[in-house]
């Protein structure tokens, strides 16, 4: 997609929440609708596994929960689904992965064996090392980011929190892809982005005001 066409992308539009039998589909779709309503953005949110619908959507959201390997298999099990996501995002369609949906953006996952990811960002999804802390990380944790550095964090403030549930995290990543991190036995990537593809390790659909603001920012995002 040309830069001019990207800048002219309208807010909202047809939002595909990808159904591959993994993730909080209903919660994600409700949160998108609530974020749009509060921000005055017109959207049509559809939970779908139809490759044609996804390929022509204005924005794509990939929720995910559970194990990386299971989610990767689920994505590949629906004929044409992965190709549709790759085609659409390759053409510039804004993409947001949530939790394991974000992890699938990496090169590989090491949960239940080594499983290839989408390879959109550098790194692998490996077990977290948090001596003395409970795993999985479960609950609210502070987001560390540079205000104004990325459109998806517009309106957020230092000290804002996201809701996390995970015991694997992105490692060996490119610092240029890191938008926000959190502290849990060390720095943990919390929000990553490269081009028109972004992902949150935390559950935006469960992160109340902060999550709704990020989703509204995503609905306006014209990378």
N, C-alpha and C positions, 0 to 999 in steps of 0.2 A: 504494500500500500504506500502511496506517495505521502510525503510529509504534509502536503496540503490537504489531502483527503483525511489523514489522521486528525489534523487540527480541526477539521470540520465535523468530526464525529459527534452526533447529537448525544446528550445525556440520556441515560435510561435505555429505552427501546426494548427489544425482545431478549430476555435473559434466559439462557439455558442452564438449568441446574442439572448436572449430569447424573443420571440414574444408572449405576452399575452395581447395585445391591450392596452399597457400602456408604456409610455416612448419614448424618442427620438431615435427610432430604427435606422433610417437612419443616424442621426448625430453620434450616437455611433459607428456604423459600419464604417462610413467614418473616424472617428477619430482613430479607431483601425488600419485601413489600412494605414493612414498617419503616425501614430506612428511606425508601422512596417517598412514602406518604409524608413523613416529617420534613423531607427536603423539598417537597413539591415537584418531584420528578415522575413523569409518566413511564410506567414499565408494564410489560407483560411477562410474568415469570412462569416458566413451564418446567416441571420436573420431567425429564425426557431421556430416553436412550436412543432416539431416532437420529441417525447420523445426518440425514438431510436437514432436519430442524436445527441441529447443532451447527452444522456447516454454514447456515445462513443467519444464525443468531447474531445480535449486536454485541453481546457479552456472554462469556462462559464462566460458570462457577463449578468447581470440582470439589465437593466435600469428601471427607474420608475419615474413617475411624477403624481401629483394629490394627492388624499386622500389615506391613508394607507388602509382603509377598502375596497375601490374600487379595489386597486391593489391586495390585498389579495384574494378577490373574483375572480378577473380575472385570477390569477395564478391557483386557484383551479378549474376554469370552464373548463379548457382544460384537458381532460381525460389523466391521466398518466404523466402530465407535472411536477407537484410538486414532485412526486415520483422519476422521472428521475433525477431531480436536486439533490434531497437528496441522491439518490443512487450514483451518480457520485461524488459528493463532499465528501460523506462518504468514498469513495474509494480513495480519495486524489486528485481529479481533482481541480486545482486552480479555485477559484470563485471570481468575483468582482461584488458587487452590487453598483449601482449608484443612489444617491438621495433616493427615496422611495425604490429602490432595496436594498440599504444599510439598511434602516429602517426595512424592512421585516426580516432581520436577527435577530431582537430582539424577546423577549418573547411575547410581545403584543403591540398593538397600541391603543390609546385612542381617535383617530379622528373618529367622527361619531359613537360613541359607542366603546365598548371594542372588539377588534378583535385579535385572536391569530396570532402570527407571526411564523417564522420558528424555533425560540428558539435556535439558534446557539450561541448567546451571551446573557449575562444577561442584563436585563433592559427593559424599556418600552418607547414607543414613545409618548411624552406628549407635551401639548402646551408650547411654549417658553415664558419665562418671561423676558421682555426687557423694563423696565420702561423708557419712554421718547424716545424710538426708534421705528421706523416704523416696523410693521410686515405685511406681511412676510419680513424676511431678504432677500433683493434682491440686488445682486451686488457683487463686489469684496471685499474680506476680507482676512486678513493675516492668514497664517497657522503657528501654533506654534508647534514645534516638536523638538526632539533631533536628530541632524544629525547623520546618521549612525546606528540609533537604529532599523530600519526595512528596508528590501530590497526595498519596494515600494517607499520610499522617497530618494533613492539613486540619487544623482545629484541635489537635491533640496537644496535651501539655506534659512537661516533665512530671513524673509521678503518677501518670495514668497507668492503669493495670489492665491486663488481659487474663482470660481464664484458660489455663493450660491443663491438658491431660495427656501425658506422653512419657515414655521411658527411653525412646530413641530420638536422636536429633541429628541435624546436618553438621558434618565435620569436613575438614579440608576444603572449605568453600573459598570462593573468590571474594575478598573483602568488598570489591566494587558492587557485589550483588546484595550486600547486607544493608537493610534499611533500618531495622530495629533489632535489639537483642534483649535478653533478660538474664538475670544472675541466678544460677542454681548449681552450686558447686563449681562455678566458672561461667564464662560467657556462653550463652546458648542463643543461636539465631532464632529470632521471633518473627521477623517479617523480611522477606527477600523479594527482589524484583530485578528483572532484566528485560529491557524493552517493554513490550506490552504484556508480559507474563509476570505475575506476582503471586505470592503465597504467604499465608500466616500459619505459624506453628500452633498458635493458640486458636481457640474456637471463637471466631468473631460473632457467631450467632448466639453465643452464651455470654458475651462480654458486655452486655447492657449498653450504656451510653457510648462507651469507647468503640465497641463493635459496630453499633449502628452508624457512628460517624465514619468509620473506615469503609463500611459498605456504601454509604452515601458518596464518599469520595470516589470509590470504585465506579459507581454508577455515572459519575461525571467525568471520569478519567479519559483523557484523549491522548494516549502515548504516541 
